[in-house]
Amino acid sequence: MTAYLGMELIGMLMALVVAFLLKMPRLSGPSKKQVYIAGVSGMILGMKLPVLLTYPWSPDMIFNGKSFMGGVLGAFLAINLYKMFTKQTATSYGGRWAIPLAVAVGFGKIGCYLNGCCAGDFPLPIQLVESSFQFGLALGLYFFYKKTGRLDLLFPLYLLAYLGMRFMVEFVRREPRILGPFTIYHLLAIIFIPYLVYLIRQRTYAKPL
């Protein structure tokens, strides 16, 4: 557990360093506080919901058990609901943090490997496969941004790539199957991937934000 927490702290620190070095545009304006509140609220709920839907209830689940995938999708959904209710659907949030997030998760997955959690039945440690994917995705998004300047596409592209990878590795991860061969994370990917494809297509042909 100490190694896991240590790698999480390193990941958060490196995410802040990367965000500082990239110097991408910051969110500003009167909606900044509300956006953060919506995102954090959605993240907290999303981190717990897949766990509660997958495993039998026990009191220690209040403090233990969390899902990164659930958290990031919860934040994404909450922010998009906020945008819909405040009629800001043409505005994009989160692009500045897509690359730092990938870096943080890359280190976090190393922590999972050291902690022995999130394992799978695969010739290579699945946590390190996911870690390598996150670091590679961070580089890919960086070069995409340098070439196109499309900050508004970074977060949906990150989510789309992550969900595609996660859908594949779920078949070898040791997670309870809730519908045939599928885990709750398979189902979340199936739900969100079509919307992300639509969103990316919509933004691609719209005026860059």
N, C-alpha and C positions, 0 to 999 in steps of 0.2 A: 504493500500500500504506500510506503514511503517513496519508493521509486516512481510509482504511478503519479502521486501528487507532485513530486519533483519535476517530472516531465510535463505535467500540465502547467506548472508555473513557468517553466522554460518556454513552453509553447505560447503562453499569454505574453511573456516578455518579448519574445521574438516577433509576435504579431504586432506589438506596439512599435518595435524598431522598424519593421518592414513598412508599416503605415506611415511612420515619420519619414523614412527615406523616399517613399514613393511620392509624397507630397500631392496627393490627389485632392480635388475640390472637396471642401467640407460642407455638410448640411448646415444651412443657415435659415433664419427667418423665424416667425412666431410659432411655426408648427414643430420646431426641433424637439422641444420637450415632450410634446404629445406623441411624436413618432417614437422616441425612445421608450416612453411608458408603454405604448402599444407593443413594441417589439419585445421588450423584457417580459411583459405579462404573457404574451403568446409563447415565448421561449420556455418560461417556467412551467406553464401548463403542458406544452408539447413534450417536454423532457420526461414527464411522468406518465402521460396518457398511454403510450405504446406499452410501457411496462405493466401498467394496471390492466390493460386489455389482454396481455399475454400470460401473466403469471397469476396464480391464486393469491387472493388478498391476505396480507399479514401486516400487523402494526409497524414492523420495521421498514416497510416499503415507503412510509412517510418520509424517511430520511435517506434510505438507501435505494439504489436502482434509478438510473437515469439514462436517457437516450439522446445522443447528439443529433441523430437524424430527426427524431421527434421535436427536439428543441429548435433546430434551424427551420424546420417546416412550420412549426407553431409561430415563430417570429415572422416568417415570410407571410403566412396567412393573416396574422393579426395586423401587420402593416398594410397589406392590401385591402383588408376590410376597412381600416382607418381611412385609406385613400378613397375608397368607394363612398363612404359616408360623408366625407368632407369634399367630395367632388374634385379630387386631385389625381384622378386615374392616369393622367398624362405625365405625372411626376414620377421619377425613379429614385429610390432610396437603396442604400446598401452596397452600391458599386465600389465605394472606397474601401470597404472591408472584405470584399470577396477574396483577394489575394492574401491578406493577413490571416483570414480565417482558415484558408487552406494550409498555410504554414503552421498555425496553431494546432490544427487537427492532425497534421503529420507528426508532430512531436507527441501529441496526446495518444496516438495509436502505438507509438513506441512504448509509452507508459502502460498501455493495455497489455502489450506483449510481456513486459517485465512483471506485471501484476498477475499474469496468467488468465486474464478475462478476455471476453470477446473472441474466443478461439474458434477454430474450425477444423474440419477434416480435409486437409489439403497437404501436398508434399512440402510446401513452404508455409511458415507461420503467416496466417491470414492477416494478422494485425500489421505485420511488416509489409505485406502486399498493399494493404490499404494506406499505410503510411507513405510508401513510395508513390502511390497514385496521387495522394494529396500534394506532395512536393512537386511532382511532375505537372499537376494541374495548375499549381501556383505559377510555375514558369510559363506554361502555355498561355494562361490568362494575361501574364505580364507582357509577353510578346504580342499578343492580340491587341492589348490596349495601346502599346507603343506604335503599332502599325495603324490602328483605326481611330484611336481616341474615343472609342465608344464606351464610356463609363457606365452608361445605362444598361448595357448588355452583360456586364461582368457577373453580376449576382445571379441572374437567371441562367447564364451559361454554366456558372459554377454548380448550381443546383442540378441542372440537367445532367451534366457529366457525373456528378456524385451519385445521383439516383440511378443512372444507368449502370455504374460500377457496382453500387450496392445491390441492385437487383440480381446481378450475376453472382456475386460472392455469397449472397444469402443462401444459395443452394448448398454451400459447404459450411456455413456457419452453424454453430450449435444453438439454434434458437427453436423454441416450440413451434410446430406447424399448426396453424389454426384453420387452414382451408386447403385440403389436399397437400401438395408439396410446398405450399406457400406459407411464409411467416407474415406477421403484421407489417413488416418492413417491405416485403414484396407488394402488399396491397397498397401501402402508402405510395410506393413508386408508381404503381399502375394508375393511381388517382391523379398524382401531380405531374407526371411526365407529359401527358397531352396538353395540359394548361401551359406548361413551360415552353413547349414547342410553339404553341399559339402566341404566347407573350413575346418570345424572341422574334418570331416572324413579324408580329405587329410593330415592334419597336424598330426592327431592321429597316422597314419601309416608311417609318415616321421620321420626323425631324429629330436629329440627335439632341439629347438633353444634357 
